[in-house]
Amino acid sequence: WIFPRASIEASGTTMAQFNDMSSSGLEQLPTGERPRGGFAFDLCSRDQQIGTSIAAGGGRLPQAMKTGTTIVGVIYKDGVVLGADTRATGGTEVCDKNCEKIHYLSDNIYCCGAGTAADTEKTTEMISSQLELHRLNTGMQSRVVTAVTLLKRMLFRYQGHVSAALVLGGCDVNGSHLYHIYPHGSTGKLPYVTMGSGSLAAMSVFETDWKEDMEEAEAIEVVKQAIRAGIFNDLGSGSNVDVTVIRKPEVGGGTTVMRGFDTPNEVADLRAGYTRPKAIVVPRGATAVLSKEVSLSELVTVEDAPEPMAF
C-alpha cells in the first residue's frame, strides 16, 4: 500500500501518528521468527488501522486496477512464447469472445496487452509505426530493447492514464528477451511473466512447471496451461487460448501466430445436442406477406446534379 500524504492529512492523522502506526506493525512478529520464504503478513493489521483512520476522515483508499485478462510469456531454448486469452469485458458483460490480445510490433517482436482494449491497441499500433520508420532509416532489424524504451517512455509520459499493461517478447541479434511493462512505465525483464486479473492463477502454473532451456513444444504446453488456469479461475478471462512463437535468428528465425490454439469453451457439441422447444420455433410462412411490390418513385427524390466547377 502507498498512502498519499494528502489522504493522510485529510483524515486528521498527523504524519507523526502515521509513522507511529507504521512502526507498530513491525513489532508484532519478531524479526528472528519471520519465515525465510513466502509472504510476510505482519503488516496487515497496521495497514488495516491506517486504512480505517483515513476512511473515517473522509479520505479515499487506493483501489487495485482490474484488467480482466490473462497474458503470459516465457523464454525457451530457441526463442519466446507468448499467450493470451480472448475475452473482452465491459464491466460485468462479455463484449467479445474472440478478442485478439497479442499485437504485432515487428516481424520479430510481439506484445500482449491487458487493460483498456482501445489503449492497448492504439499504443502498440503507434509503437509499431515508429519501429517501421526506424527500420527504414537504419536498414536494420528492430531491437527488442528499442520497442521497450519507446513503450515505457510513452506510458510514463501519461502517468498511468493510458491503461495498457503489456507483456513484450521478441528475438534479435542479442538473443531472446521478455519484458513486462506497467501502465506507469516501469518495466522488468524476467524468464517468465504474467499480467492481468488472471495472472496469479497463471503464475502458479509457471512456478510449478517452468524450467530453463525448455523445448518449443514444452514451452507452448506450459503457456497453454497457464492461460487455461486464468480462464477457469478468473471471471475476467475466458474463451480461447492464443499463442505466438518467436524464434531466434540462429535457428532460422520466423514467427508463428496461432489464433485459437486451444478452445476449452467450445459449445458447438453442446448446442448441437440441444433441442429447442417446438413452441419457440417459428415455421416459415407464419407471418403473412401483405405486399411484394415497392414503388421507389414514391420514396426517392431525383434531382439534377449541379454543374461542375470550371477551372
Secondary structure by P-SEA (a helix, b strand, c coil): ccccaaaaaaacccaaaaaaaaaaaaacccccccccccccccaaaaaaaaaaaaaaaccccbbbbbccbbbbccccccbbbbbbbbbbbcccccccccccccccccccbbbbbcccaaaaaaaaaaaaaaaaaaaaaccccccaaaaaaaaaaaaaaaccccbbbbbbbbccccccccccccccbbbbbccccccccaaaaaaaaaaccccccccaaaaaaaaaaaaaaaaacccccccbbbbbbbbcccccbbbbbbccccccccaaaaaaaccccccccccccccccccccccccccbbbbbccccccc
